[in-house]
Amino acid sequence: MDELSGSHSISGPNGRAAAPPAAEGVGLRIGHRVHAVGNPRRIGTVRYVGAVEGYAGEWVGVDWDDGEGKHDGSLGGIRYFTARGERSGSFVRPKNLSTGISFLEGLHCRYRGNSTKEEEDEMYVFSTSQKRVSIQLLGKNKIQEKLNHFKELLGASISYLGVSSAETSNEINAIVPNLEELDLTGNLLSKWQDIGTLCEALPSLKILTLTNNLMDCEIPKLPSLVSIRVLVLNNCGITWNQVEKLKESLPAIEELHLMANNLSMIGPASSSYAQGFDSLRILNLEENCIESWDEILKLSYLRSLEQLHLNRNRLKHISYPLDHQRPELPSDCDMQDSVIRPFENLQCLLLGSNEIDDLASIDSLNLFPRLMDIRLSENPIVDPSKGGLPRFVLIARLAKIKMLNGSEVSQRERKESEIRYVRLVMAKMQSDDLEELRHLHPRFAELKALHGIEYERPSSGIAGPQKMSSGLISVKLRCIGASMGEKQPLTKKLPPTTTVGKLKVLCESFFKLKDIRLRLYIQEEGSPLKPKTTIGFGYHALDIELDLLHWIDLSSTSCIARLKNIISL
């Protein structure tokens, strides 16, 4: 038997502790990173080496990264080690585990002549926007030709090959002296000394990816890695204390990716804030466990920070630090005599999939000096099922944003959103308390004045025909479809309280459409009408069925009823 199951019955008293492991003979030790022989993607950490009661020979207790083991480190009532999960551990024969290969061995293995299709697909690096970019491949016909051209290689991916160590700096530099991008995702690297050796051997290295390598807690003195611009440490078990130690060796770092490291704190002390990182433009902290916005405020004086990625954390509230909330600067800080605003260069803030549920958090985003790109999707405050804010309200409340949830906010969309928002607020106003109105809708007065919208109280009593007629909105309607062309346009006068959903029903009646699904658009003046093509530039979809006509800017436009079952949109 090569792997033991936690459900197998063996002799021995319940609860008895295992004898101290003897990690010798096969060269394995506690903490060693290994992978299953023949499967370098099945990676784990050695937690026990020794005998298992009831079974002959030596066994290795492994805690698997993917959580797919057989038990939690105990077998037959005896605890041999403690695994991270209830079923992430198992016992394996030493012969079925590999302690890995060296960096240059991995390089030769990946670029050998008979590489598989899967391996060739993995020959990529991450761009600065974290997209896969195929790397430069050398001649595939002759192995020796490849090896001779290693010196010309600029980018390489040596992912999931079981690389666990590095040769000397001179040996590496002699083979690949010009590497600029290196992806080592999913290997067995754990020693920072090896990373330092690699970087020292590759003086041109700018982008280094170490995702899914579980790194040691202790960081020795590393050489100054002056060429590194992008460092990816996703799912590496990194703490912020380690980040603080690393920054001394990364004077020119521009992008730092720290996804999925179970981070909950930025720095050790609540009164401190992050210093240094003078060139850091992008900081990625997605998929961590940060709950308190106070931790994020510790990053507020990173003077070059332009993008902060916080998707999939546990943030409930956000704010911009007012004067009395700002962290105290140390007496030896070089920013004491400077006039520096918190997050003064931050342009992009990604907050998707958090727990934000209050309007104050949304409105506080207006205080960030240069913030233009925001992601708020999958938060309670924008969840339609919980009465969350629709997109047009977010746009109206956020004065400076040009990108919301990954979509550009055009000038037209901003204007329409702001007009709809003001009219929505006016329709729901219950009192004339200006202070309360200012508190609930900080931009209402500004937007009302900007767009010249007059407040009209609902009239009492029954309006006469002339009065009712004067309040109607004139709408030009056109109906088009790929197979039927364009019907004769109509002009109708409709009450301003007509909803988009009601207008669809009216269009079905006006144009005698039966059992046909249609979609409404506003066509800007001068935009071409092309029944046989997809609606594109110059058109704005009316998709919110509860919107009222008087929320929509219908000046210099036509309303287009386009048949969905005929045209692909």
C-alpha positions as CSV (number, residue, x, y, z in Angstrom):
1,M,0.0,0.0,0.0
2,D,1.5,3.4,-1.0
3,E,-1.0,5.7,0.7
4,L,-2.8,5.2,3.9
5,S,-6.5,6.1,4.5
6,G,-7.8,7.7,7.6
7,S,-10.7,5.2,7.7
8,H,-8.5,2.1,7.8
9,S,-8.6,0.4,11.2
10,I,-5.3,-0.3,12.9
11,S,-4.3,-1.4,16.4
12,G,-3.2,1.0,19.1
13,P,-4.8,2.9,22.0
14,N,-7.0,5.9,21.1
15,G,-5.4,9.3,21.7
16,R,-1.9,8.0,22.0
17,A,0.7,10.5,20.5
18,A,3.1,9.3,17.8
19,A,6.8,8.9,18.4
20,P,9.0,11.9,17.4
21,P,9.6,11.6,13.7
22,A,13.0,10.6,12.4
23,A,13.5,12.6,9.1
24,E,16.5,10.8,7.8
25,G,17.4,8.1,5.4
26,V,15.4,9.4,2.4
27,G,16.5,13.0,2.8
28,L,13.1,14.3,3.7
29,R,12.6,16.7,6.6
30,I,9.7,18.4,8.3
31,G,8.7,21.5,6.3
32,H,10.1,20.1,3.0
33,R,8.0,21.0,0.0
34,V,7.3,18.0,-2.2
35,H,5.1,16.9,-5.1
36,A,3.6,13.5,-6.1
37,V,5.9,11.6,-8.5
38,G,4.5,12.0,-12.0
39,N,2.2,14.9,-11.0
40,P,4.1,18.2,-10.2
41,R,0.8,20.0,-9.7
42,R,0.0,17.9,-6.6
43,I,2.1,19.8,-4.1
44,G,2.3,19.5,-0.3
45,T,4.4,20.0,2.8
46,V,6.1,17.3,4.7
47,R,4.7,17.2,8.3
48,Y,5.9,13.8,9.5
49,V,8.5,11.3,8.6
50,G,8.7,7.9,10.3
51,A,6.7,4.8,11.3
52,V,3.0,4.4,11.3
53,E,1.6,1.9,13.8
54,G,0.3,-1.2,12.1
55,Y,2.1,-0.7,8.9
56,A,5.6,-1.7,7.9
57,G,8.4,0.6,6.7
58,E,8.7,4.4,6.7
59,W,5.9,6.8,5.8
60,V,5.8,10.5,5.0
61,G,2.9,12.5,6.4
62,V,2.0,15.2,3.8
63,D,-0.4,18.2,4.1
64,W,-1.6,18.7,0.5
65,D,-2.1,22.3,-0.8
66,D,-5.2,21.4,-2.7
67,G,-6.8,19.9,0.5
68,E,-7.4,16.6,-1.2
69,G,-6.0,14.1,1.3
70,K,-7.6,11.4,3.5
71,H,-7.5,12.7,7.1
72,D,-6.3,15.5,9.3
73,G,-3.0,13.9,10.3
74,S,-4.3,11.4,12.8
75,L,-4.8,7.7,12.0
76,G,-6.4,5.0,14.2
77,G,-6.7,7.4,17.1
78,I,-3.0,8.4,17.0
79,R,-2.1,12.0,15.9
80,Y,1.1,12.1,13.9
81,F,0.7,15.7,12.7
82,T,-1.9,18.4,12.4
83,A,-3.1,19.2,8.9
84,R,-4.6,22.5,7.8
85,G,-7.9,20.8,6.8
86,E,-10.0,17.9,8.0
87,R,-9.0,15.8,5.0
88,S,-5.9,17.6,3.6
89,G,-3.4,15.1,5.0
90,S,-2.3,11.6,4.0
91,F,0.6,9.2,4.5
92,V,2.7,8.4,1.4
93,R,5.7,6.1,0.7
94,P,8.9,8.2,0.2
95,K,9.3,6.6,-3.2
96,N,6.1,8.3,-4.4
97,L,7.3,11.8,-3.5
98,S,9.7,14.1,-5.4
99,T,11.7,16.8,-3.7
100,G,12.1,18.6,-7.0
101,I,14.7,19.8,-9.5
102,S,16.9,22.8,-9.9
103,F,16.2,25.9,-11.8
104,L,18.3,25.1,-14.9
105,E,17.0,21.6,-14.9
106,G,13.5,23.0,-15.1
107,L,14.5,25.4,-17.8
108,H,15.9,22.5,-19.9
109,C,12.9,20.3,-19.2
110,R,10.4,23.0,-20.3
111,Y,12.2,23.8,-23.5
112,R,13.1,20.3,-24.5
113,G,12.2,19.3,-28.1
114,N,9.4,16.9,-27.1
115,S,7.4,19.3,-25.0
116,T,3.7,18.5,-24.7
117,K,0.9,20.7,-26.0
118,E,-0.1,21.5,-22.5
119,E,3.5,22.6,-21.6
120,E,3.7,24.8,-24.8
121,D,0.4,26.4,-23.8
122,E,2.0,27.3,-20.4
123,M,4.9,29.1,-22.1
124,Y,3.7,32.6,-21.1
125,V,4.3,35.5,-18.7
126,F,2.0,37.9,-17.0
127,S,1.8,41.4,-18.4
128,T,1.6,44.3,-16.1
129,S,-2.2,44.1,-16.3
130,Q,-1.9,40.4,-15.2
131,K,-2.9,39.0,-18.6
132,R,-1.2,36.0,-20.1
133,V,1.2,36.9,-22.9
134,S,2.9,34.1,-24.9
135,I,6.6,34.3,-24.5
136,Q,9.3,34.1,-27.1
137,L,9.8,30.4,-28.2
138,L,13.1,29.3,-29.7
139,G,13.6,26.9,-32.6
140,K,11.6,23.7,-31.9
141,N,13.5,21.4,-34.3
142,K,16.8,20.9,-32.6
143,I,17.3,20.7,-28.9
144,Q,20.9,21.9,-29.1
145,E,19.8,24.9,-31.1
146,K,17.5,25.8,-28.3
147,L,20.2,25.5,-25.7
148,N,22.5,27.6,-27.8
149,H,19.9,30.3,-28.0
150,F,19.1,30.4,-24.3
151,K,21.2,33.5,-24.0
152,E,18.7,35.3,-26.3
153,L,15.7,34.3,-24.2
154,L,13.9,37.3,-22.7
155,G,10.9,35.7,-21.1
156,A,10.3,32.2,-19.7
157,S,7.5,30.3,-17.8
158,I,8.8,27.4,-15.8
159,S,5.6,26.8,-13.9
160,Y,4.5,23.5,-12.2
161,L,7.8,21.7,-12.9
162,G,8.8,21.0,-9.3
163,V,11.7,23.5,-9.2
164,S,12.9,23.6,-5.6
165,S,16.4,25.1,-5.8
166,A,18.8,27.3,-7.8
167,E,22.3,26.8,-9.0
168,T,25.0,29.4,-8.3
169,S,24.6,32.9,-9.7
170,N,27.4,32.4,-12.1
171,E,26.0,29.1,-13.5
172,I,22.5,30.7,-14.1
173,N,23.9,33.9,-15.6
174,A,26.1,31.9,-18.1
175,I,22.9,30.2,-19.5
176,V,20.2,32.9,-19.5
177,P,21.9,36.3,-18.9
178,N,19.1,38.4,-20.6
179,L,15.9,37.1,-19.0
180,E,13.5,40.0,-18.3
181,E,10.4,38.1,-17.3
182,L,10.3,34.9,-15.3
183,D,7.2,32.9,-14.2
184,L,7.9,30.3,-11.5
185,T,4.2,29.6,-10.5
186,G,3.4,26.4,-8.7
187,N,6.9,25.1,-7.9
188,L,8.6,23.9,-4.7
189,L,10.6,27.0,-3.9
190,S,10.6,28.1,-0.3
191,K,14.0,29.6,0.5
192,W,14.4,33.3,0.0
193,Q,18.1,32.7,-0.5
194,D,17.3,30.9,-3.8
195,I,15.1,33.8,-4.9
196,G,18.0,36.2,-4.1
197,T,20.4,34.0,-6.1
198,L,18.1,34.0,-9.1
199,C,17.6,37.7,-9.1
200,E,21.3,38.4,-8.6
201,A,22.1,36.1,-11.6
202,L,19.5,37.8,-13.8
203,P,20.4,41.5,-13.8
204,S,17.8,42.4,-16.4
205,L,14.9,40.7,-14.6
206,K,12.0,43.0,-14.3
207,I,9.0,40.8,-13.8
208,L,9.1,37.8,-11.3
209,T,6.1,35.6,-10.6
210,L,6.2,33.3,-7.5
211,T,2.5,32.5,-7.2
212,N,1.7,29.3,-5.3
213,N,5.2,28.8,-3.8
214,L,4.9,28.6,0.0
215,M,7.8,30.8,1.1
216,D,9.7,30.6,4.4
217,C,8.8,33.0,7.2
218,E,12.4,34.1,7.7
219,I,13.8,36.5,5.2
220,P,17.6,36.8,5.2
221,K,19.4,39.9,4.0
222,L,18.8,39.9,0.2
223,P,20.9,41.7,-2.4
224,S,19.4,45.0,-3.8
225,L,17.1,43.9,-6.6
226,V,17.2,47.2,-8.5
227,S,15.8,45.9,-11.7
228,I,12.7,44.2,-10.3
229,R,9.6,46.3,-11.3
230,V,6.8,43.7,-10.9
231,L,6.7,41.0,-8.1
232,V,3.8,38.6,-7.9
233,L,3.5,36.8,-4.6
234,N,0.0,35.5,-4.8
235,N,-0.8,32.6,-2.4
236,C,2.7,32.4,-1.0
237,G,1.8,32.6,2.7
238,I,3.2,36.1,2.9
239,T,2.6,38.4,5.9
240,W,2.9,42.2,5.9
241,N,5.9,42.0,8.2
242,Q,7.7,40.0,5.4
243,V,6.6,42.6,2.9
244,E,8.3,45.3,5.1
245,K,11.5,43.3,5.1
246,L,11.4,42.7,1.3
247,K,10.9,46.4,0.5
248,E,14.5,47.2,1.5
249,S,15.7,45.0,-1.4
250,L,13.1,46.4,-3.9
251,P,13.9,50.1,-4.4
252,A,12.3,50.3,-7.8
253,I,9.2,48.1,-7.4
254,E,6.2,49.4,-9.3
255,E,3.7,46.5,-8.9
256,L,3.3,44.2,-6.0
257,H,0.7,41.5,-6.1
258,L,-0.3,39.8,-2.8
259,M,-3.5,38.0,-3.5
260,A,-4.8,35.2,-1.4
261,N,-2.3,35.4,1.5
262,N,-4.8,35.5,4.3
263,L,-3.8,39.0,5.2
264,S,-5.9,40.8,7.7
265,M,-3.5,43.5,8.9
266,I,-1.2,46.0,7.3
267,G,1.8,46.4,9.7
268,P,2.0,45.5,13.4
269,A,0.8,48.6,15.1
270,S,-2.6,50.4,14.8
271,S,-0.9,53.8,14.8
272,S,1.7,53.1,12.1
273,Y,1.4,53.4,8.4
274,A,3.3,52.1,5.4
275,Q,6.4,54.0,4.4
276,G,8.9,53.6,1.6
277,F,7.8,51.9,-1.7
278,D,8.4,55.3,-3.3
279,S,7.9,53.9,-6.8
280,L,4.9,51.6,-6.1
281,R,2.0,52.3,-8.4
282,I,-0.1,49.1,-8.2
283,L,-0.8,47.2,-5.0
284,N,-3.0,44.1,-5.3
285,L,-4.5,42.8,-2.0
286,E,-7.4,40.9,-3.5
287,E,-8.8,37.7,-1.9
288,N,-7.5,38.4,1.5
289,C,-9.3,38.8,4.9
290,I,-9.1,42.5,5.6
291,E,-12.1,43.7,7.5
292,S,-11.2,47.1,8.9
293,W,-10.7,50.1,6.7
294,D,-8.3,51.4,9.3
295,E,-5.8,48.9,7.9
296,I,-6.2,50.3,4.4
297,L,-5.6,53.8,5.7
298,K,-2.1,52.8,6.7
299,L,-1.4,52.8,2.9
300,S,-2.7,56.4,2.5
301,Y,0.8,57.9,2.3
302,L,2.3,55.7,-0.4
303,R,2.9,58.7,-2.6
304,S,3.1,57.0,-6.0
305,L,0.1,54.6,-5.5
306,E,-2.3,54.8,-8.4
307,Q,-4.2,51.5,-8.2
308,L,-5.3,49.7,-5.1
309,H,-7.1,46.3,-5.7
310,L,-9.2,45.2,-2.7
311,N,-11.8,42.9,-4.4
312,R,-13.0,39.9,-2.3
313,N,-12.0,41.1,1.1
314,R,-14.4,41.7,4.1
315,L,-14.6,45.4,4.2
316,K,-17.9,46.8,5.5
317,H,-17.2,50.5,5.5
318,I,-14.8,52.9,3.7
319,S,-14.0,56.5,4.3
320,Y,-11.5,59.2,3.4
321,P,-9.4,60.3,6.4
322,L,-10.3,63.8,7.6
323,D,-7.6,65.8,9.3
324,H,-8.3,64.5,12.8
325,Q,-8.3,60.9,11.5
326,R,-5.0,60.9,9.8
327,P,-2.2,58.8,11.2
328,E,0.5,60.8,13.1
329,L,3.7,61.1,11.1
330,P,6.9,60.0,12.9
331,S,9.3,62.7,13.8
332,D,12.0,61.3,11.5
333,C,9.6,61.1,8.5
334,D,10.8,62.8,5.3
335,M,7.2,64.0,4.6
336,Q,6.9,66.2,7.7
337,D,7.5,69.4,5.9
338,S,5.5,68.4,2.8
339,V,1.9,69.1,2.1
340,I,0.7,65.6,1.3
341,R,-2.9,64.5,1.1
342,P,-3.9,60.9,1.8
343,F,-4.1,58.8,-1.4
344,E,-3.1,61.8,-3.3
345,N,-2.4,59.9,-6.6
346,L,-4.9,57.1,-6.3
347,Q,-6.9,56.8,-9.5
348,C,-8.3,53.2,-9.4
349,L,-9.9,51.5,-6.3
350,L,-11.4,48.1,-6.8
351,L,-13.8,47.1,-4.0
352,G,-15.9,44.4,-5.6
353,S,-17.2,41.5,-3.6
354,N,-16.9,43.1,-0.1
355,E,-19.6,43.8,2.5
356,I,-20.1,47.5,2.0
357,D,-23.7,48.5,2.7
358,D,-23.9,52.2,3.6
359,L,-24.3,55.4,1.5
360,A,-21.6,57.2,3.6
361,S,-19.0,54.9,2.1
362,I,-20.2,55.6,-1.4
363,D,-20.2,59.4,-0.9
364,S,-16.8,59.4,0.8
365,L,-15.3,58.3,-2.6
366,N,-15.8,61.9,-3.8
367,L,-13.1,63.0,-1.3
368,F,-10.3,61.1,-2.9
369,P,-8.4,63.7,-4.9
370,R,-7.9,61.8,-8.2
371,L,-10.1,58.8,-8.0
372,M,-11.6,58.0,-11.5
373,D,-12.0,54.2,-11.7
374,I,-14.1,52.3,-9.1
375,R,-15.5,48.8,-8.8
376,L,-18.3,48.3,-6.4
377,S,-20.1,45.2,-7.9
378,E,-21.2,42.4,-5.6
379,N,-21.6,44.5,-2.5
380,P,-24.9,44.8,-0.5
381,I,-25.1,48.5,-1.3
382,V,-25.5,47.7,-5.1
383,D,-27.4,44.4,-4.7
384,P,-30.8,44.8,-6.5
385,S,-32.3,42.0,-4.4
386,K,-31.6,44.0,-1.3
387,G,-32.8,47.3,-2.6
388,G,-29.3,48.4,-3.6
389,L,-28.4,51.4,-5.7
390,P,-28.7,51.1,-9.5
391,R,-25.9,52.2,-11.7
392,F,-27.4,55.7,-12.6
393,V,-27.5,56.6,-8.9
394,L,-23.9,55.6,-8.3
395,I,-22.8,57.7,-11.3
396,A,-24.8,60.7,-10.0
397,R,-23.5,60.4,-6.5
398,L,-19.8,60.0,-7.6
399,A,-18.8,63.2,-9.3
400,K,-15.4,62.3,-10.8
401,I,-15.6,58.7,-11.9
402,K,-15.0,57.8,-15.5
403,M,-15.0,54.0,-15.1
404,L,-17.6,52.2,-13.0
405,N,-17.5,48.4,-12.5
406,G,-15.3,48.0,-15.6
407,S,-17.6,50.1,-17.9
408,E,-16.8,53.6,-19.2
409,V,-19.1,56.4,-18.0
410,S,-19.7,58.5,-21.1
411,Q,-20.7,62.2,-20.9
412,R,-24.1,61.3,-22.1
413,E,-24.6,58.6,-19.5
414,R,-23.4,61.0,-16.8
415,K,-25.8,63.7,-17.8
416,E,-28.8,61.3,-18.1
417,S,-27.9,59.6,-14.8
418,E,-27.7,62.9,-12.9
419,I,-31.0,64.2,-14.3
420,R,-32.7,60.9,-13.5
421,Y,-31.3,61.0,-10.0
422,V,-32.4,64.6,-9.3
423,R,-35.9,63.8,-10.5
424,L,-36.0,60.6,-8.5
425,V,-35.0,62.4,-5.3
426,M,-37.6,65.1,-6.0
427,A,-40.3,62.5,-6.5
428,K,-39.5,60.9,-3.2
429,M,-39.0,64.0,-1.1
430,Q,-41.2,63.8,2.0
431,S,-40.2,67.1,3.7
432,D,-38.6,70.4,3.1
433,D,-35.8,69.8,5.6
434,L,-32.8,71.1,3.7
435,E,-30.3,69.8,6.2
436,E,-31.7,66.3,6.0
437,L,-31.8,66.5,2.2
438,R,-28.1,67.6,2.2
439,H,-27.2,64.6,4.5
440,L,-29.0,62.0,2.4
441,H,-28.2,63.4,-1.0
442,P,-25.0,65.5,-0.8
443,R,-24.9,66.3,-4.5
444,F,-28.7,67.0,-5.0
445,A,-28.5,70.8,-4.9
446,E,-25.4,70.9,-7.0
447,L,-26.9,68.7,-9.7
448,K,-30.3,70.4,-9.6
449,A,-28.6,73.7,-10.3
450,L,-26.2,72.3,-12.9
451,H,-29.0,70.9,-15.1
452,G,-31.5,73.7,-14.4
453,I,-34.1,71.4,-13.1
454,E,-37.1,73.2,-11.4
455,Y,-38.9,71.6,-8.5
456,E,-42.6,71.0,-9.3
457,R,-44.8,69.9,-6.5
458,P,-47.5,67.4,-7.5
459,S,-50.7,69.4,-8.2
460,S,-53.8,68.8,-6.2
461,G,-57.2,68.1,-7.6
462,I,-58.2,66.9,-11.1
463,A,-56.3,68.6,-13.9
464,G,-58.3,69.9,-16.8
465,P,-57.7,68.8,-20.4
466,Q,-55.5,71.8,-21.3
467,K,-53.4,71.5,-18.1
468,M,-52.9,67.8,-18.6
469,S,-52.0,68.2,-22.2
470,S,-49.4,70.8,-21.4
471,G,-47.5,68.4,-19.2
472,L,-47.2,65.6,-21.8
473,I,-43.9,64.6,-23.3
474,S,-43.6,64.4,-27.1
475,V,-41.8,61.1,-28.1
476,K,-40.9,60.2,-31.7
477,L,-41.1,56.4,-32.1
478,R,-39.6,54.2,-34.8
479,C,-39.7,50.5,-35.2
480,I,-37.0,48.5,-37.1
481,G,-36.1,44.9,-37.6
482,A,-33.6,43.0,-39.9
483,S,-36.3,41.2,-41.9
484,M,-39.0,43.8,-41.9
485,G,-37.0,47.0,-42.4
486,E,-38.4,50.2,-40.8
487,K,-42.1,50.9,-40.1
488,Q,-43.6,54.3,-40.5
489,P,-42.5,56.5,-37.5
490,L,-45.0,57.8,-35.1
491,T,-45.0,60.8,-32.7
492,K,-46.9,60.3,-29.5
493,K,-47.6,62.5,-26.5
494,L,-47.2,60.6,-23.2
495,P,-47.5,61.4,-19.5
496,P,-44.0,62.0,-18.0
497,T,-44.8,59.3,-15.5
498,T,-44.9,56.6,-18.2
499,T,-42.5,53.9,-17.4
500,V,-40.1,52.2,-19.9
501,G,-42.1,49.0,-19.4
502,K,-45.4,50.7,-20.2
503,L,-43.8,52.2,-23.3
504,K,-42.8,48.8,-24.6
505,V,-46.4,47.6,-24.2
506,L,-47.6,50.8,-26.0
507,C,-45.1,50.2,-28.9
508,E,-46.5,46.7,-29.3
509,S,-49.9,48.2,-29.7
510,F,-48.8,51.2,-31.9
511,F,-46.9,49.1,-34.4
512,K,-49.2,46.0,-34.2
513,L,-46.5,43.6,-33.0
514,K,-47.7,40.2,-31.7
515,D,-45.5,37.7,-29.8
516,I,-42.4,39.6,-30.6
517,R,-39.8,40.6,-28.0
518,L,-38.5,44.1,-28.5
519,R,-35.9,46.4,-26.9
520,L,-36.0,50.1,-26.6
521,Y,-33.2,52.5,-27.5
522,I,-32.7,56.2,-27.6
523,Q,-31.1,57.2,-30.9
524,E,-29.0,60.3,-30.8
525,E,-29.5,63.0,-33.5
526,G,-27.3,62.3,-36.5
527,S,-26.7,58.6,-35.7
528,P,-27.3,56.3,-38.7
529,L,-30.3,53.9,-38.6
530,K,-29.2,50.5,-39.9
531,P,-31.8,47.8,-39.5
532,K,-29.5,45.0,-40.6
533,T,-26.7,45.8,-38.1
534,T,-26.2,45.7,-34.4
535,I,-27.1,48.8,-32.5
536,G,-23.8,50.6,-31.8
537,F,-22.4,54.0,-31.2
538,G,-25.0,56.8,-30.9
539,Y,-27.6,54.5,-29.2
540,H,-28.5,54.2,-25.5
541,A,-30.5,51.2,-24.3
542,L,-33.5,51.7,-22.1
543,D,-33.3,48.5,-20.0
544,I,-34.7,49.6,-16.6
545,E,-38.5,49.0,-16.9
546,L,-39.4,51.1,-13.9
547,D,-37.6,54.2,-15.2
548,L,-40.0,57.1,-15.9
549,L,-39.9,59.1,-19.2
550,H,-39.2,62.4,-17.4
551,W,-36.0,60.9,-15.9
552,I,-34.6,60.4,-19.4
553,D,-33.2,63.2,-21.6
554,L,-35.3,62.9,-24.8
555,S,-34.1,66.1,-26.4
556,S,-32.9,65.8,-30.0
557,T,-33.5,62.0,-29.9
558,S,-35.8,59.3,-31.3
559,C,-37.0,56.3,-29.4
560,I,-36.2,53.1,-31.3
561,A,-38.2,49.9,-30.9
562,R,-35.8,47.2,-32.1
563,L,-37.0,43.6,-32.5
564,K,-34.9,41.3,-30.3
565,N,-36.0,38.0,-32.1
566,I,-34.7,39.4,-35.4
567,I,-31.5,41.2,-34.5
568,S,-28.6,40.0,-32.3
569,L,-27.8,42.7,-29.7
